[in-house]
Amino acid sequence: MVTLNKIVTKAGDRGTTRLATGEEVAKHSPRVAAYGAVDETNAAIGVARLHLADRVTLDEILARVQNDLFDLGADLATPERDKPLGFEALRIQESQVDRLEAEVDAINAALAPLTSFILPAGTPAAAHLHLARTIARRAEREVAALMADANERVSPAALKYLNRLSDLLFVAARAANDDGRADVLWTPGATR
């Protein structure tokens, strides 16, 4: 269990932070950028959930996703090194990825077929879910960049989770737009 008694520590005043391993790194390091983008995704989902009182099942899925994103942040904040950690690191599991994929398929099955690309608009819930989706895509890019560093190890499930999450947020936004019937369709060249 985490205990946070003191919030202002001034430890970051020099532009550094500590990972879960105790290792000090720059606040602009790729690892911190990756879990920071995951945190932003989580916050955006929290805002979207404010508009989902009438979509209980969708809200429950997103509540679980928010908890998963804390797991993912902990995963990313605990790099795998060649020395023992002294504790068991929390890692995203393939079962979490599989659950997201099943939920994407279930939500998508109830949606009106797509006839065009859609604009990130519609109901307040849909607009916020689209924003969360774009932040999740950025988090995915940040994790992919971290994985490209030969000196860093990241669980492959972490990247897969973010990829499936952006898919989930896309179909969730469509569900929030009257199951896709109120999607705002892109009309190519319409404003020329």
Buried (B, 14 or more C-beta within 10 A) or exposed (E): EEEEEEEEEEEEEEEBBEBBBEEEBEEEBBBBBBBBBBBBBBEBBBBBBEBBEEBEEBBEBBBBBBEBBBBBBBBBBBBEEEEEEEEEBBBBBEEBBEBBBEBBEEBBEEBEEEEEEBEBBBBEBBBBBBBBBBBBBBBBBBBBEBBEEEEBEBBEBBBBBBBBBBBBBBBBBBBBBBBBEBBBEEEEEEEE
